[in-house]
Amino acid sequence: MLIRSLTLTLLLAVAGPLFAADNDSPIAADMGRARPLIVIAQSTADPVWLNLKKSLDDPANKKGVADRNIKVYTILSMSGQLDGKDMGQQDTMALLRSLKLGAGAYPKVFLVGKDGETKLSASGDDAKAIDLKKIFDTIDAMPMAEKEAAAAAAAQAPAAAEPEPAKGAKGAKPSKPAKPTKPPEMPND
């Protein structure tokens, strides 16, 4: 009996974190709502991060980031941030686990779509070529972005095409629903 209990405890200890790691990532909450942009660098002085940060701080680009629903995750020196606000160490490690990174060169840049698929990834020297324009172009080429743009245009068109009532004309007033009729009473036999 003791061996069975120890075996079960060991299985739960090993399998528990594996099951928990599936949905504990902070980007799991963004699915369908935002596009995470993840930048991983060894230090805050990394040229890739400095160039992206400079582009992100530009007021003209801030509107583009907001319009494209981009959330910026940074992991610099193993310290994570979401849009400039500190994430906890557990959230940072969960984010790294969800990316399933292997050994490789730093820095790394990932763009994840609303569907959870990685749309753009670069590491090492390739990451140096990534700029905000390339990220915007990648998002704009996505089918989801095209559908969102078409939906926004369609939402604005009916509002403009709706005719206004003529001056002096009374608008149609909704009628009240009729009261339900009572069933006829049945004679008692």
Secondary structure, 3 states (H helix, E strand, C coil): CHHHHHHHHHHHHHHHHHHHCCCCCHHHHHCCCCEEEEEEECCCCCHHHHHHHHHHHCHHHHHHHHHCCEEEEEEECCEEEECCEECCHHHHHHHHHHHCCCCCCCCEEEEECCCCCEEEEEECHHHHCCCHHHHHHHHHCCHHHHHHHHHHHHHHHHHHHCCCCCCCCCCCCCCCCCCCCCCCCCCCC
